[in-house]
Structure formats: structure tokens, C-alpha cells
């Protein structure tokens, strides 16, 4: 089994990376393979709602000039997902939001039903709002949200300070243990049969 961890920070080795690394190390101890990928510093487009991914592009975003399709394709061989983001103005990094929205819309089948966890890393405030925002898209794809002993939050401002957040690092290890437990519990289990999606709006 394998878990993909996405570092939503442009800082390759910053505090978000340290939080994800702590979780990855614990997953490895529990027999789960891991891969950490970063969003980097290059632009990531936002979704333009063209729906070409659904009609002509074989579940790939029509924009192939950034990391979206590359990262999305990794989920075909992964059983779980952890997405970490720094907190900007009480919200996740805009880059990671754009990436999540495009991946889940264009290639939702690769994510559907797989356990997932959001992780928010911040200096002081806004972490719970950012964490809720991270988790919202996953709930549209029947993805079990993996929790920990506390909200999945780590604190740190300057690079490396997250390692000093003893409770935050412990939270990451507990999250990883819960992810490993859930993956093993679900292994070889049949997925629920869902009704055809019934989308509607409130204008009559």
C-alpha cells in the first residue's frame, strides 16, 4: 500500500514539509510506502470549468503546462492521500487549492473512496479554517477523512520551527497511524455501491 503526500508550500524543506515528513516516517514504520511531492514555485492554473477533461481529454486537465496531470496520475497507484498546506490569510495556499480542484474534477475516479487527510501549518491563527477548506473537496468523492488526536495542525513560523512543536509532531504520527490502520482495515474490502448521482439546484 502507498500514500501520496502533497506539500502545498513553495518552500521545499519548510515547516509543511517537516510535518508531512513526520507522517511519512510513521507510515513507513507501519508498512506503508510513501511519496512526498511538492507544488514547487511555478504557477499552477485554476480551473476554468471548460469540462474538456470529461469529454475529450480522457480525465486529464486540458492544461498540461503545470504539475496537475503529473501529480494526479500518481493517485492511480496510491491508496491514500495527505495534503499539507501553509496557512495564508486564514486559508490554504492558493496553489494547492487550484491543484486539488483540478485534480479532483478531471480525475476524480483515481481519488474516489480513498482515505485522505488535510494538514494545516501556521504561525499562529487560521489553521482550523484552512483545515476545513482543505477537507471540503474530498467529501464530494466519498473519501474518508482521517483524523488524529487533535486537529491536523502544526505550528511554526521560521523554517524548521515546526520540528519544535512536540504536540504537532505527535499529531502527525497519530494521523499516520490512523491512516495505516484504516488502509489495512479496508484492504480487499468491497466498496459500497452508490446510487447514480442526483444533482439538483434550488431554482424551479
C-alpha positions, 0 to 999 in steps of 0.5 A: 500500500502507498500514500501520496503526500502533497506539500502545498508550500513553495518552500521545499524543506519548510515547516509543511514539509517537516510535518508531512515528513513526520507522517511519512516516517510513521507510515513507513514504520507501519508498512506503508510506502510513501511519496512526498511531492511538492507544488514547487514555485511555478504557477499552477492554473485554476480551473476554468470549468471548460469540462474538456477533461470529461469529454475529450481529454480522457480525465486529464486537465486540458492544461498540461503546462503545470504539475496537475496531470503529473501529480494526479496520475500518481493517485492511480497507484496510491491508496491514500492521500495527505495534503499539507498546506501553509496557512495564508490569510486564514486559508490554504495556499492558493496553489494547492487549492487550484491543484486539488480542484483540478485534480479532483474534477478531471480525475476524480475516479483515481481519488474516489473512496480513498482515505485522505487527510488535510494538514494545516501549518501556521504561525499562529491563527487560521489553521482550523479554517484552512483545515476545513477548506482543505477537507471540503473537496474530498467529501464530494468523492466519498473519501474518508477523512482521517483524523488524529488526536487533535486537529491536523495542525502544526505550528511554526513560523521560521523554517524548521520551527515546526520540528519544535512543536512536540504536540504537532509532531505527535499529531502527525504520527497519530494521523499516520497511524490512523491512516495505516490502520484504516488502509489495512482495515479496508484492504480487499474490502468491497466498496459500497455501491452508490446510487447514480448521482442526483444533482439538483439546484434550488431554482424551479 
